[in-house]
Amino acid sequence: MTKVVIIDDAGAIEAKIIGPTGAEHRHLAGNVMEDALGEAGISFEEITYLVATGYGRINVPFADRQITELTCHARGVAVDFASVRFAIDIGGQDAKGMKIEDGRLLDFVMNDKCAAGTGRFLEVLAGTLGVKVEDLGAISMDSTKKITISSICTIFAKQEVVSYLSEGVALPDIIAGLHDSIAGKVVRMARTLKIEPDVVLTGGVAKNPGVVKAVSEHVGYDVLVPPEPLITGAMGAAVLGRERALKAIEENKPLKVKERVIEKPVLYG
């Protein structure tokens, strides 16, 4: 997904857009940016400073600066929770644990080599169960006895799920077991750093209440969830861009900015 957050001089959100990501990253970033500008009711020329983050940050040709997603996530979660000391981000491709102090990233650990422990794990297993991934959380809340998924490999976990289905295990119990599996893997990884409250859970998987519950159980207390966990990184990028712009004004220094031009896609066929 491609996200854009636009904030004003005071830091208030003027627009937040979540759009698709595809092969034409440069053009899709431009499309989502245009949607955000429309929502904010401003022109591209009125943007003072623009920061790109995430895996595709180098493919945003109109960005004034690129900042790593880890730094942006740390700053973004602190916008909603100033007391955050640790953040767990579970996205579609990876999972991260981040030690944070005053919105600054102190240390991190990441799983980006295996689908288990990521949103992709749940997507694959939702397909096996014949359930929409967005419905997993609600269904799992009806569980009375969650089962154990012993494999940490997505392929073998899929085989376990098929076996449980053939045995007639209730669907909510299977899904609760999947949530417990992904939460356990991510929290074990995060514990290689010192987890301490307040802990914030972010990323797309944080929209799943079953995973939020499972992560809280493994951590030992309730984790916090932002109002929109998908835009944490984009929010952090916006805040860091605003801070850089304000610093330049305060020091009476010029801001180096790119030409505000959005490339149009090339049509094939």
LOSEVEX-917915 format. One record per residue (C-alpha): x negated, y negated, z. Coordinates in nm, 3 decimals. Layout:
REM LOSEVEX-917915
+---------+---------+---------+
:      px :      py :      pz :
+---------+---------+---------+
:       X :       Y :       Z :
...
+---------+---------+---------+
//
This chain:
REM LOSEVEX-917915
+---------+---------+---------+
:      px :      py :      pz :
+---------+---------+---------+
:   0.000 :   0.000 :   0.000 :
:  -0.105 :  -0.358 :  -0.065 :
:  -0.018 :  -0.614 :   0.204 :
:  -0.030 :  -0.993 :   0.204 :
:   0.015 :  -1.221 :   0.504 :
:   0.024 :  -1.599 :   0.472 :
:  -0.001 :  -1.813 :   0.785 :
:   0.020 :  -2.191 :   0.826 :
:  -0.220 :  -2.430 :   0.999 :
:  -0.073 :  -2.341 :   1.340 :
:  -0.104 :  -1.965 :   1.279 :
:   0.268 :  -1.901 :   1.226 :
:   0.360 :  -1.642 :   0.963 :
:   0.502 :  -1.798 :   0.647 :
:   0.519 :  -1.475 :   0.446 :
:   0.444 :  -1.105 :   0.483 :
:   0.474 :  -0.867 :   0.189 :
:   0.408 :  -0.495 :   0.159 :
:   0.379 :  -0.375 :  -0.200 :
:   0.260 :  -0.069 :  -0.393 :
:  -0.102 :   0.008 :  -0.479 :
:  -0.196 :   0.176 :  -0.805 :
:  -0.481 :   0.212 :  -1.052 :
:  -0.472 :  -0.153 :  -1.163 :
:  -0.578 :  -0.288 :  -0.824 :
:  -0.675 :  -0.635 :  -0.947 :
:  -0.342 :  -0.696 :  -1.115 :
:  -0.129 :  -0.536 :  -0.845 :
:  -0.298 :  -0.751 :  -0.582 :
:  -0.196 :  -1.050 :  -0.792 :
:   0.164 :  -0.931 :  -0.817 :
:   0.197 :  -0.889 :  -0.441 :
:   0.030 :  -1.225 :  -0.387 :
:   0.284 :  -1.390 :  -0.617 :
:   0.567 :  -1.229 :  -0.417 :
:   0.418 :  -1.366 :  -0.094 :
:   0.380 :  -1.714 :  -0.239 :
:   0.742 :  -1.702 :  -0.347 :
:   0.855 :  -1.599 :   0.001 :
:   0.649 :  -1.878 :   0.158 :
:   0.772 :  -2.130 :  -0.099 :
:   0.426 :  -2.260 :  -0.181 :
:   0.192 :  -2.264 :  -0.481 :
:  -0.134 :  -2.072 :  -0.505 :
:  -0.325 :  -2.401 :  -0.506 :
:  -0.192 :  -2.475 :  -0.157 :
:  -0.375 :  -2.173 :  -0.007 :
:  -0.673 :  -2.316 :   0.184 :
:  -0.874 :  -1.996 :   0.227 :
:  -0.815 :  -1.635 :   0.130 :
:  -0.970 :  -1.325 :   0.289 :
:  -0.942 :  -0.974 :   0.139 :
:  -0.983 :  -0.658 :   0.344 :
:  -0.930 :  -0.283 :   0.320 :
:  -1.065 :  -0.029 :   0.071 :
:  -0.960 :  -0.242 :  -0.225 :
:  -1.097 :  -0.575 :  -0.102 :
:  -1.359 :  -0.597 :  -0.377 :
:  -1.079 :  -0.570 :  -0.634 :
:  -0.916 :  -0.898 :  -0.528 :
:  -1.082 :  -1.141 :  -0.772 :
:  -0.931 :  -1.455 :  -0.618 :
:  -1.045 :  -1.381 :  -0.260 :
:  -1.287 :  -1.630 :  -0.107 :
:  -1.437 :  -1.370 :   0.124 :
:  -1.424 :  -0.996 :   0.192 :
:  -1.417 :  -0.869 :   0.552 :
:  -1.412 :  -0.505 :   0.662 :
:  -1.079 :  -0.358 :   0.766 :
:  -1.217 :  -0.262 :   1.108 :
:  -1.295 :  -0.624 :   1.193 :
:  -0.958 :  -0.737 :   1.058 :
:  -0.762 :  -0.469 :   1.243 :
:  -0.930 :  -0.563 :   1.571 :
:  -0.836 :  -0.927 :   1.521 :
:  -0.488 :  -0.842 :   1.396 :
:  -0.379 :  -0.628 :   1.691 :
:  -0.491 :  -0.902 :   1.929 :
:  -0.239 :  -1.138 :   1.769 :
:   0.050 :  -0.937 :   1.913 :
:  -0.132 :  -0.798 :   2.218 :
:  -0.401 :  -1.025 :   2.361 :
:  -0.471 :  -0.763 :   2.631 :
:  -0.568 :  -0.488 :   2.384 :
:  -0.886 :  -0.300 :   2.474 :
:  -0.848 :  -0.007 :   2.237 :
:  -0.666 :   0.045 :   1.907 :
:  -0.583 :   0.368 :   1.728 :
:  -0.506 :   0.324 :   1.360 :
:  -0.349 :   0.617 :   1.175 :
:  -0.313 :   0.544 :   0.807 :
:  -0.244 :   0.751 :   0.501 :
:  -0.609 :   0.823 :   0.426 :
:  -0.796 :   0.797 :   0.754 :
:  -0.768 :   0.754 :   1.129 :
:  -0.975 :   0.517 :   1.341 :
:  -1.040 :   0.447 :   1.707 :
:  -1.158 :   0.095 :   1.791 :
:  -1.290 :  -0.059 :   2.113 :
:  -1.183 :  -0.423 :   2.125 :
:  -1.252 :  -0.721 :   2.345 :
:  -1.090 :  -1.062 :   2.290 :
:  -0.999 :  -0.961 :   1.935 :
:  -1.357 :  -0.859 :   1.854 :
:  -1.459 :  -0.512 :   1.742 :
:  -1.714 :  -0.361 :   1.983 :
:  -1.737 :  -0.005 :   1.854 :
:  -1.541 :   0.240 :   1.641 :
:  -1.506 :   0.602 :   1.536 :
:  -1.342 :   0.719 :   1.215 :
:  -1.208 :   1.032 :   1.046 :
:  -1.208 :   0.983 :   0.669 :
:  -1.314 :   1.327 :   0.549 :
:  -1.007 :   1.539 :   0.627 :
:  -0.633 :   1.487 :   0.577 :
:  -0.556 :   1.635 :   0.919 :
:  -0.506 :   1.347 :   1.159 :
:  -0.378 :   1.113 :   0.889 :
:  -0.047 :   1.020 :   0.733 :
:  -0.126 :   1.250 :   0.442 :
:  -0.105 :   1.546 :   0.681 :
:   0.253 :   1.455 :   0.767 :
:   0.342 :   1.389 :   0.402 :
:   0.227 :   1.735 :   0.297 :
:   0.405 :   1.910 :   0.582 :
:   0.724 :   1.706 :   0.533 :
:   0.731 :   1.838 :   0.177 :
:   0.694 :   2.193 :   0.306 :
:   0.984 :   2.137 :   0.545 :
:   1.200 :   1.971 :   0.281 :
:   1.231 :   1.656 :   0.493 :
:   1.164 :   1.292 :   0.404 :
:   0.852 :   1.175 :   0.583 :
:   1.039 :   0.872 :   0.720 :
:   1.290 :   1.107 :   0.889 :
:   1.033 :   1.313 :   1.080 :
:   1.031 :   1.093 :   1.389 :
:   1.406 :   1.091 :   1.444 :
:   1.436 :   1.467 :   1.392 :
:   1.152 :   1.543 :   1.633 :
:   1.335 :   1.362 :   1.913 :
:   1.581 :   1.652 :   1.927 :
:   1.306 :   1.898 :   2.013 :
:   1.350 :   2.105 :   2.329 :
:   1.036 :   2.317 :   2.297 :
:   0.765 :   2.197 :   2.062 :
:   0.557 :   2.471 :   1.903 :
:   0.179 :   2.475 :   1.873 :
:   0.005 :   2.419 :   1.540 :
:  -0.333 :   2.580 :   1.603 :
:  -0.503 :   2.495 :   1.274 :
:  -0.663 :   2.155 :   1.217 :
:  -0.673 :   2.218 :   0.841 :
:  -0.375 :   2.091 :   0.642 :
:  -0.364 :   2.399 :   0.419 :
:  -0.364 :   2.645 :   0.708 :
:  -0.122 :   2.429 :   0.907 :
:   0.113 :   2.454 :   0.610 :
:   0.093 :   2.832 :   0.631 :
:   0.174 :   2.817 :   1.003 :
:   0.477 :   2.600 :   0.933 :
:   0.606 :   2.843 :   0.669 :
:   0.561 :   3.126 :   0.919 :
:   0.756 :   2.939 :   1.189 :
:   1.035 :   2.866 :   0.943 :
:   1.061 :   3.236 :   0.853 :
:   1.086 :   3.318 :   1.223 :
:   1.380 :   3.080 :   1.262 :
:   1.207 :   2.825 :   1.485 :
:   1.415 :   2.508 :   1.512 :
:   1.311 :   2.229 :   1.276 :
:   1.281 :   1.961 :   1.553 :
:   1.044 :   2.190 :   1.746 :
:   0.823 :   2.244 :   1.440 :
:   0.807 :   1.872 :   1.366 :
:   0.732 :   1.791 :   1.731 :
:   0.448 :   2.041 :   1.708 :
:   0.312 :   1.866 :   1.400 :
:   0.324 :   1.531 :   1.579 :
:   0.145 :   1.682 :   1.877 :
:  -0.119 :   1.828 :   1.644 :
:  -0.199 :   1.500 :   1.469 :
:  -0.193 :   1.306 :   1.799 :
:  -0.423 :   1.555 :   1.968 :
:  -0.677 :   1.545 :   1.687 :
:  -0.685 :   1.166 :   1.672 :
:  -0.703 :   1.115 :   2.049 :
:  -0.983 :   1.372 :   2.081 :
:  -1.175 :   1.180 :   1.818 :
:  -1.101 :   0.848 :   1.992 :
:  -1.221 :   0.984 :   2.327 :
:  -1.576 :   0.994 :   2.192 :
:  -1.548 :   0.628 :   2.284 :
:  -1.398 :   0.520 :   2.616 :
:  -1.023 :   0.474 :   2.583 :
:  -0.881 :   0.218 :   2.824 :
:  -0.556 :   0.021 :   2.839 :
:  -0.403 :  -0.161 :   2.680 :
:  -0.399 :   0.077 :   2.385 :
:  -0.231 :  -0.025 :   2.061 :
:  -0.121 :   0.223 :   1.795 :
:  -0.113 :   0.080 :   1.445 :
:  -0.102 :   0.190 :   1.081 :
:   0.188 :   0.334 :   0.886 :
:   0.218 :   0.642 :   1.108 :
:   0.291 :   0.413 :   1.406 :
:   0.638 :   0.364 :   1.256 :
:   0.708 :   0.728 :   1.349 :
:   0.847 :   0.736 :   1.707 :
:   0.758 :   1.102 :   1.741 :
:   0.390 :   1.031 :   1.680 :
:   0.401 :   0.732 :   1.917 :
:   0.542 :   0.960 :   2.186 :
:   0.282 :   1.230 :   2.120 :
:  -0.011 :   0.986 :   2.124 :
:   0.117 :   0.837 :   2.451 :
:   0.131 :   1.186 :   2.604 :
:  -0.225 :   1.264 :   2.499 :
:  -0.359 :   0.927 :   2.616 :
:  -0.172 :   0.957 :   2.946 :
:   0.033 :   0.636 :   2.932 :
:   0.253 :   0.446 :   2.688 :
:   0.075 :   0.297 :   2.388 :
:   0.187 :  -0.034 :   2.241 :
:   0.308 :  -0.072 :   1.882 :
:   0.309 :  -0.399 :   1.683 :
:   0.641 :  -0.524 :   1.540 :
:   0.513 :  -0.431 :   1.192 :
:   0.217 :  -0.191 :   1.225 :
:   0.155 :  -0.185 :   0.850 :
:   0.033 :  -0.545 :   0.829 :
:  -0.219 :  -0.543 :   1.115 :
:  -0.522 :  -0.560 :   0.887 :
:  -0.369 :  -0.826 :   0.663 :
:  -0.271 :  -1.029 :   0.969 :
:  -0.627 :  -1.012 :   1.100 :
:  -0.761 :  -1.123 :   0.761 :
:  -0.524 :  -1.421 :   0.759 :
:  -0.626 :  -1.523 :   1.112 :
:  -0.997 :  -1.493 :   1.034 :
:  -0.947 :  -1.698 :   0.718 :
:  -0.765 :  -1.969 :   0.913 :
:  -1.039 :  -1.976 :   1.176 :
:  -1.307 :  -2.014 :   0.909 :
:  -1.116 :  -2.298 :   0.742 :
:  -1.060 :  -2.483 :   1.070 :
:  -1.427 :  -2.445 :   1.161 :
:  -1.534 :  -2.598 :   0.829 :
:  -1.300 :  -2.892 :   0.885 :
:  -1.425 :  -2.939 :   1.241 :
:  -1.788 :  -2.936 :   1.126 :
:  -1.706 :  -3.149 :   0.821 :
:  -1.846 :  -2.885 :   0.586 :
:  -1.705 :  -2.792 :   0.244 :
:  -1.527 :  -2.458 :   0.202 :
:  -1.647 :  -2.241 :  -0.083 :
:  -1.330 :  -2.115 :  -0.249 :
:  -1.252 :  -1.924 :  -0.568 :
:  -1.042 :  -2.061 :  -0.852 :
:  -0.679 :  -1.995 :  -0.771 :
:  -0.593 :  -1.785 :  -1.076 :
:  -0.403 :  -1.455 :  -1.078 :
:  -0.502 :  -1.222 :  -1.360 :
:  -0.218 :  -1.084 :  -1.566 :
:  -0.212 :  -0.711 :  -1.650 :
:  -0.306 :  -0.585 :  -1.994 :
:  -0.015 :  -0.406 :  -2.159 :
:  -0.095 :  -0.076 :  -2.330 :
:   0.107 :   0.112 :  -2.590 :
+---------+---------+---------+
//
